Amino acid sequence: MPPKESSAFPENFPDPKLPAAFEVDEMLTRIKHSHGHYYKVMNLEVWALVETLDRVFPGAWGQFMANRQVAVKQFLERDRTPNCSVDAEEGEDNEEK
């Protein structure tokens, strides 16, 4: 059984030192660059999925995008009008129960 330490940080814990401003800028640049590559790879993967989907089910992506456009319009209309017909119908159903 290892000996228990009296504090959360051991005595030989290194003293943290802040990096120089140049090092911070360099790290931020590397992070931004890596995020850019990540998003490019994600876009490539989505494109590959869309192409595969369209080959297996021709026109599926176009139908998906048309359905998405209708859904977004309905969402925005419902968000603008708090008492829209969809909300009212749901309320009537709940009152009957």
Beta strands, then each sheet from edge to edge (+ up, - down):
end
